[in-house]
Amino acid sequence: MSLLADLINLNLSDTTEKIIAEYIWIGGSGMDLRSKARTLPGPVTDPHKLPKWNYDGSSTGQAPGDDSEVILYPQAIFKDPFRRGNNILVMCDAYTPAGDPIPTNKRFDAAKIFGHPDVVTEEPWYGIEQEYTLLQKDVNWPLGWPVGGFPGPQGPYYCAAGADKAFGREIVDAHYKACLYAGINISGINGEVMPGQWEFQVGPAIGISAGDELWVARYILERITELAGLVLSFDPKPIPGDWNGAGAHTNYSTKSMRSDGGIDVIKSAIEKLGLRHKQHIAGYGEGNERRLTGRHETADINTFSWGVANRGASIRVGRDTERAGKGYFEDRRPASNMDPYVVTSMIADTTILWKP
C-alpha cells in the first residue's frame, strides 16, 4: 500500500512537461458530476486554449444511443488537489456536435445573463452557503447516527466539538484545504444543526464564476467522500421529522447595493423577487417543498417574506446592512441541490434586468 501511495503522489514535473487535465461536467440528472482525464503536452492556464472533448451522452441520460456524442467546452481551470503539480481540474459545459447547448447545460443561459452590459456594470457578488449531509455508505444513514436509530435531539451539534457531537470533521477540513489549493474562493466551513450535516461557503464570487466555483467545490467533496468510503447527500430534507433540512442560502449584492443609499436598491430588489416568487421556487431545487415548511429556520414555500435578521423569512437582511444603509441580502429559499448557474442568474435577471 505504501508503494501505491507513492505512485499516486508521483510529481510528474520531475520527469515530464506533460500534465493531466480532469474534465468535469454535469450529467443528465442535473446533480450527477462526471469526469474523465486526458494528457496534455504542457501546462495551460487559459481554458479557451484547452481542446474540446467529447463523451457518450447516452450513458449519462443526455443523448440517444444512435447519436450519442456530446461535446465538452472547457470554461474554467482549477489546480488539481489530488494529482497536484501542474495538473488541473477543468469545469466544462456540454453542447451538441452542431454547437448548440444541450438541454441540461444551464451555464449557457446564465453566461448570457452575466454578459449583459447592465449586469456587467452592476458587478453582482455572490456568497453561497452549501449545506450537505454525510451518509454511512452501506446503510445510507447519517454519519454518527446509530444504524436504524436516532441521536439525541438537535441543539448540541451546531458548530460543536467533540466525538459525540461532530461527525466527519476530517472530511470537512480536507475539503476546505483542497478547495483553497484549487483556487476556489471558499470562505469558511461549519457544523450544522442536524448531526452529520455540514456547510461550506463559496464567495464572494462575481457573476458566472460563482457557479463554476461551487460546482468544482462539490466535485472535490464528492472525490474526498469517495476516498473516505462515505456517501455525499445534497437532499434538501434527508431525514423526515424534527430535523433541519439542507439549503444553499445565496447572499447577493450589486454595485448599487454596496454604494451609499444602497438599502433602497436592496428593498426594490426584494420587492421584485417577491413578484417572481413562484418562478424562483421552481428553479431553486428539487424536493424543496419538504424543506420549506415554515419550520426549522425556513419560510413556507408558498409565502414570500423578508425581514431584518429573520431566519424564518424568504429573504434576510443583516443588521450590519440595515445599520450601514448599504450592503447585501440573503435569499434563504434555494435548496442544497440547486444549480448555482440557475439560481445566481435568476437573481441577477430579476433584480437587474427585469422591468415589472
N, C-alpha and C positions, 0 to 999 in steps of 0.2 A: 504493500500500500504506500510505503514511503516513496518508492520509485514512481508509482502512478502520480503521486502528488508532485514529485519533481518534474515529471513530464508535463503535467498540466500547467505548472508555473514557469516553464521554459521562457526565457527572454529572447524572442526571435531577433531583436535588433542586434544581438551579439553576432549573428551569423548571416542575416539576410536583410535586404531592404524591403522585402515583401511584407505585407500586412494582411490581417484577416478583418473583413468587414461583415458584421452581422446585420443583415437587412431585416427590419421589423415591420410588420403590417397588422392591420385589424381584420379578423376573419368574419365569416358570414353572420355570426350571432350579434355582432356589434360590440362584444366584450371579449371574445377569444383572441388573444395575442399569438401571432405566428411569427416564426423567424427562420432564416437559414443563412449560412455563411458562404463567403467566396473569398478567394485570394486576389489581392490587388498588387500591382508591381511596386508600389511605394506609398508613403503617407499622403493623405488627402484631407484638406480642411474645408473645402467648399463643396457642399452637397451637389451642386449643379455640375461639378466636374466628375462625379461618380457615374458609372454606367447604369443605364436602366437594366432591369432584370425581369424575369417572368416566373410565374408559378402556376400550378394546376388548380384553377379555381373550382373545378368540380369536386375537389377534395376538401374544400373549405366552405361549400354552400354558396359560392359566388359566381358560378358559371356552369353551363350544361356540359355533359361529357363529350358531346360531339363538337364543341367549340370552347375548350376549357382554358385557353391561355389568357392569363391576366398579367398586365404589365405593371411593374413597380417603378415609381418615380421617387428617387431619393429627395428628401425635403429638409432633413436636419441631421447633424452629426454630433455624437457624444463620445467621449472616451469610454472604452470598454473596461469596466472594473473587474471583469472575470479573467480576461486574457491579458489585460494591461499592456504596457509598452505603447507602441503606436497603433494598436488595434482599436477599432471603432465600432460603435453601435450606430445604425442608420435608420432613422424613422422615415417610413415611406408611405405614400398613398397609392391607390390602385386604379388602373384605367384599362379600358378595352384596347385591343391592338390598333383600333382606329383613333385612339387618343381621347375617347370620351370617359369621364369619371364613371365608375361602376356605382350602382345604387347605394352600396354601403360606404362609399367614400364621402364622409361628411366634412373632411378637411377642405375639399374643393370649394364648396359654397361658403364655408367660413372664411377662407382666404379672400374670396371676392368681397365679402363684407369688410374685412380688416384692411383691404386695399382701397376702399372708397376714400376719396380725399377728405371728406368730413370726419371720418373715423380716424384717419391718419393724423389729422390736425389735433384731435382730442386725446391722442396717446392713451388709450384705455389700459389701465393696470388691473391685473387680477391676482388674487391670492386664494388658492383653492385648498380647502381643508378636507383631505381624503381620509375617510374612516374605512376600516376594513376589519374582518374577523379572521383569526387563525383557527383552523379546524384540525382535529386529530384525523390522520389520513384514512384509516380503515373504518372509522365509525361516523365520520362527518359530524362530529360533535365538538363544541368549542374547546380550545386548548385550556387545560387547567380544570375543566369540569369533570366530575366523576362520570364514567361511562354509564349512560342511561339514567343519570341523576342530575341534580342541580346544586350549584354552590349556594352560599348564603345570599340574602337579598342585596340588591345594589346599594351602594353607599361607600364601602371601604375601598373600592377598586380604582376610582378616577384619580389619575396621576399618583398612584400609590407605589410603595416599595415594599418588598417582602415576598418570600416564596409562596405565601398563602394568598397573595393579592395581585401580583404582577406576573403574568404568564407569557413568556416569549420575548423577553426584553433583548436577548441576544440576536434574535431575528431583526428586531426594530433598529438596534444600533448598527448592525451590519448593513442594513438597508440605508440608514442615514448617511453613513460614511461612503458607501458605494455611490450614492446619488451625488454627494459633494465631489467625489473623484471624477464622476462622469461629466461634471459641469452643469448639472441641474441646480437651479436656484431653490433648493429645499431649505426652508426657513425654520423648521422645528418638528418635533415629534412629541406625543404624549399618550399615556394610557387613557382609555376611555371608560365610560360609566359602567358598561357591561364587561365583566371579566372575560379576557381573551380577545377583546376588541381594542384596537389602537388607531392612532391617527398620525398622518404626516401632512405637512403643509408645503405647498409649492408656490413660490412667488415672493415679492412681486414680479410678475412677468407681463410683458407688453404684447397685446394682440394675439396673433396665431401661435406665438411661442409658448403661451400658457398651455395650450392643448398638446403641443409637441412634448413639452417637458413632463406633463402629467402622465401621458401615455408611456413614455420611456421609464418614468419612475415606477409605474405599475409593472412594466415588463421586468425591471430589475428585481422588484419584490417577488414576482412570480418565480424568477430564477432562484432567488435565495430560499424561498419556501420549498422549492423543488429539491434543493441540496439538503435541506433540513428534514425532508420527509413529511412536510405539513401541507395542508390544502389552504389556499387563499380564497376567501369569500368576499365578494362585493355585494352580496344580497342586502337590500335595504332593511330587511327585518328577518335576520337569520333565525331567531328564536321567538316564537309567538309568546304572548303574555306580557308580564310586567318586567320586560327587559327593553332597554333602549335599542332603537334601530340604528342604522348606519347611513350617514349622509355625506354630501360633498358640498358643504357650505361654500359659497362663492363670494368673496369680497371683491368689491369693484369701485373704481373711481375713474373719472376723466380729468383732463387738464383743467376744465372749467370748475369741476367739483373741488379740486385741490387748491384753487385760487381763492382770493378774498371774495366773500359773498357766495361761496360755493354751496352753502346749505340750501339756498333757494333752487339751485340747479339739481341738487340731490332730491329735494321734495318733488320737483317737477318730474324727475326720472321715475321716482317711486309711484307717482300717480299714473304714469304711462304703463308701468309694469302691472299695476292693478287692473288697468283696462284690458290687458292681454293675458290675464292670469291663466285662463284655460289653455291658451296656446302654449304658454311656457310649461305648465304642468305636463302637457302631452309630450314635451321634448325633454323632460327632466329626469327620465329613468323609468325602467320597467318595475312594476310592483311597488311603486311609491305610495299607493293607497294603503298598503299595510303599515307604512311608517308614519305618514302624515295624518294622524288621528286626533290631534289636539292634546295628546298626552306625551310624556317623555320628551319634553323640550321641543315640541313641534306645534305648528298651526294645523288646523283641519284643512284637508286637501281642497275642499270646496269653498273655502272662505279666504279672501285676501286681507291681510292686515299688516300694519307696520307700527313700530314703536321704538322708543329710545331704551336701549339696554334690555329689551324684552326678548328672551329666548323662546317665548311661546308665540312669536309673531312670524309672518312670512318673511318680512324684511326687518332687520335690526340695524338701527343707527347707534353707533357707540357714543358713550358720554364724552369722549375726547373730541369727536366730530361736532357734537352739539355745542360744546364749550368754545371750540375754536371758530365755529361758524363755517367750517370747510372740512373736507376730508373724504371719507368713503362710507359705503354701506355694505351690509352683508345680506345676500339672498340665501335664506336658510332652506329653501324648498328642494334644491337638487338632491337626488338620491345618490348613494355611494356608487351605483353602477351607471351613472350618467356618462354621456360622451362629452368631454370638455370642449371639443370643437363646436358641438351643437349649443351647449349652454353659454359659453363665452360669446359666441357670435350672435345668439339670440338677444342677449342682454345689450350688446352694442347696437344691434339693429333697432331694438325697441326704444332705447334711451337716446340714441343719437340720430338715427336716420328716419324713424317712423314719425309721421306727422298726423296725429289723430284728428 
